[in-house]
Structure formats: structure tokens, C-alpha cells
């Protein structure tokens, strides 16, 4: 089973991280969009994309990683 997992392009930890980033980004996007009145939401959906939300989440992850690295040294 372990040899089979190594032949996959991603390990389970990477997939778990990707899943959590995706879920957090979708929640961030939804939270952002719902703060606008209904008639403005379509415009905001085009302006603030899922890609933008993912980049924000990844920036947060990188910031936490730096803090952890500093604490460990």
C-alpha cells in the first residue's frame, strides 16, 4: 500500500493541505460576497475570484509557517 501511495503525484499530506486551503478559500469568498447587497454580488464575484481567495489563504499559511520556523529556532 505504501509503495502504491509513493507512485501517486501527491502524498496524502499535500492533498489534505490542498483540501483545507480550498475549503477555507471558498468560505472566505462566500463571506466576502455575502457582505454586499444582492444586486452587487455578481459584480463582486467577478472581481473577487476564488483564485484571489486561495492566494490570500496561502499567504496566511506562509505567515504561520514563518512564525513556526522562528519559534523552532
N, C-alpha and C positions, 0 to 999 in steps of 0.2 A: 504494500500500500504506500509506504513512504517513497519508494523508488518511482511509483506512478505519480505521486504529487510533485516530485522534482522535475518530471518531464513536462509539467504544465508551465506556461509562460509566467504565471504569477503564483506566489505562495499564498497560503490562506491568510496570513497576516496582512499582506498587501491588499487582498480582496476585502478583508474586514475594514481596513482603513478607508478604502475607496467607497465602501458601502456607507460608512459613517459620515464621510465628507459629503457624499451625495445626499444623504438624508438631512444633514444639517443645512446644506445649501438650499435644498428645496424648502425647508422650514423657514429659513432666512428670507428667501424670495417671497413666499406666501405672506409672511409677516410684513414685509416691506409693501407689497402690493395692497394688502387689506387696509393699510393706513390711509389710502386715498379714497375719495368718493367714487362710487360705482362708475360714473361717466368718464373718469380719468384713468381707470385701471388698465384699459387696453393700451393706452399710450405708454404708461409706466412699464407694462410688461415688455414692450418693445425696447424701452430704454434700459431697464434694469433686467438683464438676462440671467439665466441660470449660470452661464459661464462666469459672469461678473460675481455672482454669489459664491461660486466654487472658489474663485480666486481669493475672495475675502476670507473664506473658511480656511483655505490653505495658508494664507498669511497668518491667521490666528494660530494654526498648528505650528508653523515655523517659529513664531514668537514663543510659544510654550516650550518647544524643543530647545530653543536658546536658553531659556530660563532653567530648564532641567540640566542642560550642559554646564551652565555656570554653577549651579548648586552642587554638581558632582565633582567639580574641580577644586 
